[in-house]
Amino acid sequence: MMKKMILLVIGLWFLVTNCFAAPISSEELIQNAREYDGKTVVYKGEVIGDIMMRKEFVWINVNDGVNAIGIWSKKDLTRDILYTGGYKSRGDMVEVRGIFHRACLEHGGDLDIHIEELSKIDSGMVVTEKINFAKRNWAFILLGMLGLVLILSNILRASGASREV
C-alpha cells in the first residue's frame, strides 16, 4: 500500500510540474532564438500598443518589461483583452502559450509567437497623469530668471552702445 501511495505522489508531482511551464523571458527567446525556433513556449507580459485586426486573426505586442514580442492569435482568444498599454493606460497582463518563430516565413521573417492559448492574468487600467507641482514651480522660477537675465543683458548692451558714440 505504501509503494502505491509513493508512486501516486511521484506521478502527480510529474503531472503538475509538466503541466505548468514557467514563462520564458524575451531576452532568453531573443538570445537563444535558434534553440527555441519551432518549439512551444510560454511568455508573459503586458499587452501594449494597438490590437491589429487581420480577418479572423489579430496581432498584439506583449512586453515583459524588457522587450516586446509580436503575438499572432485567433481573434476569439483575445476577446478578454480590454486595455492595451500606452501613455494613458496600463495594459492587461497576459500569459500566452504557442509556437515560437525566430524568422516566421508567414510574416515576412519577423520574430513572433503563434499562440494556442491566452490567459488574462491581471486587468489593465486607465492611468491619470499627476502634475508634479514642485517641478512646475521650479520651471516657472527658472523661466523668470532667464527672462531677467535677457532683459539685463539687453539693458547693458544698450547702455554700452550709447557710451561708445
ABEGO torsion letter per residue (X at the ends): XAAAAAAAAAAAAAAAAAABBBBBBAAAAAAAAAAABGBBBBBBEBBBEBBBBBEABBBBBBBAGABBBBBBBBAAAAAABABBBBAABBBBBBBBBBBBBABBAAAGGBBBBBBABBBBABBBBBBBBBBBAAAAAAAAAAAAAAAAAAAAAAAAAAAAAAAAX
